């Protein structure tokens, strides 16, 4: 008779149960892992097909883009030719414009040069006239001189001729009255009267009387172009007499009075 199997202790039964559970868990995990890997493989195969499709589509697009680029390059080449032609035309136009502008400037410079030459000629003429006028003035100044009168007072400019007298009149500094005196004849001049007493043509001397303010002022043995001075009027104004020619029984000259002196009565 066989011996009966020994019973497992509770501790041994627990270990077997643990081993069984672990084996089942490992088996389950292995199954899950295999299924998961198979799913991933299928997903990768699908992605690979998608990528291949995208790559093919990209190749098609690149081909299309390359064709468009070639077309654009061809068009751009024509545009460059047109731009080069247009640039050449613009350069020609610019050179033509510069040439016209240079010609216009030359013409304007020529015209201005002509005008300047004309102005120079006019200026030269004016300078000549000014020089001539200056010469005449210098000549006139040489004729019109200042002197000390017989009263020791500085006289104005002295006229030696009728032309000098006209120059003095134009200056307008004083009043001038020209006179001709005959011997022993009383002649009114301005607001006074003059009377010639005697003459000495050879020596250029003469004697005359000045009647002013009811007084008789004798100017004895005076010379040609010698200023003879006297005061007259309520304001004691200085009058001057100048004789420039002495003839037999006749003298000629002028009387000078201040601008504000009384004017002679007009009959």
WOKATA-V70420 format. One record per residue. N is the residue number from 0. SS is DSSP state (2 for helix, 1 for strand, 0 for the rest). PHI is phi in degrees with one decimal (* if undefined). Layout:
n=N ss=SS phi=PHI
n=N ss=SS phi=PHI
This chain:
n=0 ss=0 phi=*
n=1 ss=0 phi=-72.7
n=2 ss=0 phi=-82.2
n=3 ss=0 phi=-65.4
n=4 ss=0 phi=-63.2
n=5 ss=0 phi=-73.3
n=6 ss=0 phi=-73.4
n=7 ss=0 phi=-75.8
n=8 ss=0 phi=-75.5
n=9 ss=2 phi=-55.0
n=10 ss=2 phi=-70.5
n=11 ss=2 phi=-67.4
n=12 ss=2 phi=-63.3
n=13 ss=2 phi=-67.0
n=14 ss=2 phi=-68.9
n=15 ss=2 phi=-62.0
n=16 ss=2 phi=-63.8
n=17 ss=2 phi=-67.7
n=18 ss=2 phi=-64.1
n=19 ss=2 phi=-63.3
n=20 ss=2 phi=-66.5
n=21 ss=2 phi=-66.4
n=22 ss=2 phi=-63.6
n=23 ss=2 phi=-65.5
n=24 ss=2 phi=-65.0
n=25 ss=2 phi=-65.8
n=26 ss=2 phi=-63.6
n=27 ss=2 phi=-64.6
n=28 ss=2 phi=-65.3
n=29 ss=2 phi=-64.4
n=30 ss=2 phi=-62.2
n=31 ss=2 phi=-62.1
n=32 ss=2 phi=-64.5
n=33 ss=2 phi=-63.7
n=34 ss=2 phi=-64.2
n=35 ss=2 phi=-65.1
n=36 ss=2 phi=-65.8
n=37 ss=2 phi=-63.4
n=38 ss=2 phi=-65.8
n=39 ss=2 phi=-66.9
n=40 ss=2 phi=-62.2
n=41 ss=2 phi=-63.2
n=42 ss=2 phi=-64.5
n=43 ss=2 phi=-66.1
n=44 ss=2 phi=-62.6
n=45 ss=2 phi=-65.8
n=46 ss=2 phi=-64.1
n=47 ss=2 phi=-63.3
n=48 ss=2 phi=-64.5
n=49 ss=2 phi=-63.5
n=50 ss=2 phi=-63.3
n=51 ss=2 phi=-60.3
n=52 ss=2 phi=-63.2
n=53 ss=2 phi=-64.6
n=54 ss=2 phi=-62.9
n=55 ss=2 phi=-61.7
n=56 ss=2 phi=-62.8
n=57 ss=2 phi=-65.0
n=58 ss=2 phi=-60.8
n=59 ss=2 phi=-62.3
n=60 ss=2 phi=-64.3
n=61 ss=2 phi=-61.4
n=62 ss=2 phi=-61.6
n=63 ss=2 phi=-63.6
n=64 ss=2 phi=-64.4
n=65 ss=2 phi=-62.7
n=66 ss=2 phi=-64.4
n=67 ss=2 phi=-64.1
n=68 ss=2 phi=-64.7
n=69 ss=2 phi=-63.0
n=70 ss=2 phi=-62.0
n=71 ss=2 phi=-63.8
n=72 ss=2 phi=-62.5
n=73 ss=2 phi=-64.3
n=74 ss=2 phi=-63.1
n=75 ss=2 phi=-64.2
n=76 ss=2 phi=-60.7
n=77 ss=2 phi=-65.9
n=78 ss=2 phi=-65.2
n=79 ss=2 phi=-61.4
n=80 ss=2 phi=-61.7
n=81 ss=2 phi=-63.8
n=82 ss=2 phi=-62.9
n=83 ss=2 phi=-62.6
n=84 ss=2 phi=-65.1
n=85 ss=2 phi=-65.1
n=86 ss=2 phi=-62.4
n=87 ss=2 phi=-62.9
n=88 ss=2 phi=-63.1
n=89 ss=2 phi=-63.7
n=90 ss=2 phi=-63.0
n=91 ss=2 phi=-62.3
n=92 ss=2 phi=-62.1
n=93 ss=2 phi=-63.1
n=94 ss=2 phi=-63.4
n=95 ss=2 phi=-64.1
n=96 ss=2 phi=-63.7
n=97 ss=2 phi=-62.2
n=98 ss=2 phi=-64.7
n=99 ss=2 phi=-62.4
n=100 ss=2 phi=-63.1
n=101 ss=2 phi=-62.3
n=102 ss=2 phi=-65.0
n=103 ss=2 phi=-61.9
n=104 ss=2 phi=-63.3
n=105 ss=2 phi=-62.6
n=106 ss=2 phi=-63.2
n=107 ss=2 phi=-63.4
n=108 ss=2 phi=-63.1
n=109 ss=2 phi=-62.9
n=110 ss=2 phi=-63.7
n=111 ss=2 phi=-63.2
n=112 ss=2 phi=-61.7
n=113 ss=2 phi=-62.9
n=114 ss=2 phi=-64.7
n=115 ss=2 phi=-61.6
n=116 ss=2 phi=-61.5
n=117 ss=2 phi=-63.3
n=118 ss=2 phi=-63.9
n=119 ss=2 phi=-60.3
n=120 ss=2 phi=-62.8
n=121 ss=2 phi=-63.7
n=122 ss=2 phi=-62.2
n=123 ss=2 phi=-61.1
n=124 ss=2 phi=-65.0
n=125 ss=2 phi=-63.5
n=126 ss=2 phi=-60.8
n=127 ss=2 phi=-62.2
n=128 ss=2 phi=-63.7
n=129 ss=2 phi=-63.2
n=130 ss=2 phi=-61.4
n=131 ss=2 phi=-64.1
n=132 ss=2 phi=-63.0
n=133 ss=2 phi=-62.4
n=134 ss=2 phi=-63.0
n=135 ss=2 phi=-63.1
n=136 ss=2 phi=-64.4
n=137 ss=2 phi=-62.0
n=138 ss=2 phi=-63.3
n=139 ss=2 phi=-65.3
n=140 ss=2 phi=-62.2
n=141 ss=2 phi=-66.5
n=142 ss=2 phi=-83.3
n=143 ss=0 phi=-88.7
n=144 ss=1 phi=-122.1
n=145 ss=1 phi=-98.7
n=146 ss=1 phi=-151.6
n=147 ss=1 phi=-94.4
n=148 ss=0 phi=-73.8
n=149 ss=0 phi=-69.7
n=150 ss=0 phi=-95.4
n=151 ss=0 phi=78.8
n=152 ss=0 phi=-103.6
n=153 ss=1 phi=-58.8
n=154 ss=1 phi=-89.4
n=155 ss=1 phi=-79.5
n=156 ss=1 phi=-67.6
n=157 ss=1 phi=-104.4
n=158 ss=0 phi=-90.7
n=159 ss=0 phi=-98.4
n=160 ss=0 phi=-138.9
n=161 ss=2 phi=-65.0
n=162 ss=2 phi=-62.5
n=163 ss=2 phi=-61.4
n=164 ss=2 phi=-63.6
n=165 ss=2 phi=-61.4
n=166 ss=2 phi=-62.8
n=167 ss=2 phi=-65.0
n=168 ss=2 phi=-61.6
n=169 ss=2 phi=-67.6
n=170 ss=2 phi=-65.0
n=171 ss=0 phi=76.4
n=172 ss=0 phi=-75.5
n=173 ss=0 phi=-141.3
n=174 ss=1 phi=-94.0
n=175 ss=1 phi=-127.8
n=176 ss=1 phi=-127.5
n=177 ss=1 phi=-81.6
n=178 ss=1 phi=-144.0
n=179 ss=1 phi=-130.9
n=180 ss=1 phi=-109.4
n=181 ss=1 phi=-99.7
n=182 ss=1 phi=-58.6
n=183 ss=0 phi=66.0
n=184 ss=0 phi=-107.1
n=185 ss=1 phi=-80.1
n=186 ss=1 phi=-125.9
n=187 ss=1 phi=-73.7
n=188 ss=1 phi=-135.1
n=189 ss=0 phi=57.7
n=190 ss=0 phi=-102.2
n=191 ss=1 phi=-124.2
n=192 ss=1 phi=-127.2
n=193 ss=1 phi=-124.2
n=194 ss=1 phi=-139.5
n=195 ss=1 phi=-81.2
n=196 ss=1 phi=-98.3
n=197 ss=1 phi=-157.1
n=198 ss=1 phi=-135.9
n=199 ss=1 phi=-138.2
n=200 ss=0 phi=-59.4
n=201 ss=0 phi=-63.2
n=202 ss=0 phi=-92.4
n=203 ss=0 phi=67.0
n=204 ss=1 phi=-120.2
n=205 ss=1 phi=-162.3
n=206 ss=1 phi=-134.7
n=207 ss=1 phi=-144.3
n=208 ss=1 phi=-111.0
n=209 ss=1 phi=-111.4
n=210 ss=1 phi=-103.4
n=211 ss=1 phi=-146.8
n=212 ss=0 phi=53.8
n=213 ss=0 phi=60.0
n=214 ss=1 phi=-122.2
n=215 ss=1 phi=-111.7
n=216 ss=1 phi=-107.8
n=217 ss=1 phi=-92.1
n=218 ss=1 phi=-113.1
n=219 ss=1 phi=-100.7
n=220 ss=1 phi=50.8
n=221 ss=1 phi=-93.4
n=222 ss=1 phi=-101.5
n=223 ss=0 phi=-62.1
n=224 ss=0 phi=64.5
n=225 ss=0 phi=-93.8
n=226 ss=0 phi=-69.2
n=227 ss=1 phi=-110.1
n=228 ss=1 phi=-117.6
n=229 ss=1 phi=-159.2
n=230 ss=1 phi=-101.3
n=231 ss=1 phi=-151.8
n=232 ss=0 phi=85.3
n=233 ss=0 phi=-63.7
n=234 ss=0 phi=-91.0
n=235 ss=0 phi=52.5
n=236 ss=1 phi=-85.0
n=237 ss=1 phi=-87.8
n=238 ss=1 phi=-105.2
n=239 ss=1 phi=-132.6
n=240 ss=1 phi=-116.0
n=241 ss=1 phi=-135.2
n=242 ss=1 phi=-111.5
n=243 ss=1 phi=-108.6
n=244 ss=1 phi=-137.1
n=245 ss=1 phi=-126.3
n=246 ss=1 phi=-117.8
n=247 ss=0 phi=-69.3
n=248 ss=0 phi=62.5
n=249 ss=1 phi=-157.3
n=250 ss=1 phi=-135.6
n=251 ss=1 phi=-132.9
n=252 ss=1 phi=-177.2
n=253 ss=1 phi=-151.7
n=254 ss=1 phi=-113.3
n=255 ss=1 phi=-113.0
n=256 ss=1 phi=-128.6
n=257 ss=0 phi=-62.2
n=258 ss=0 phi=-62.3
n=259 ss=0 phi=-95.0
n=260 ss=0 phi=-72.0
n=261 ss=0 phi=-59.0
n=262 ss=0 phi=-90.8
n=263 ss=0 phi=-66.7
n=264 ss=0 phi=-71.4
n=265 ss=0 phi=-99.1
n=266 ss=0 phi=-80.3
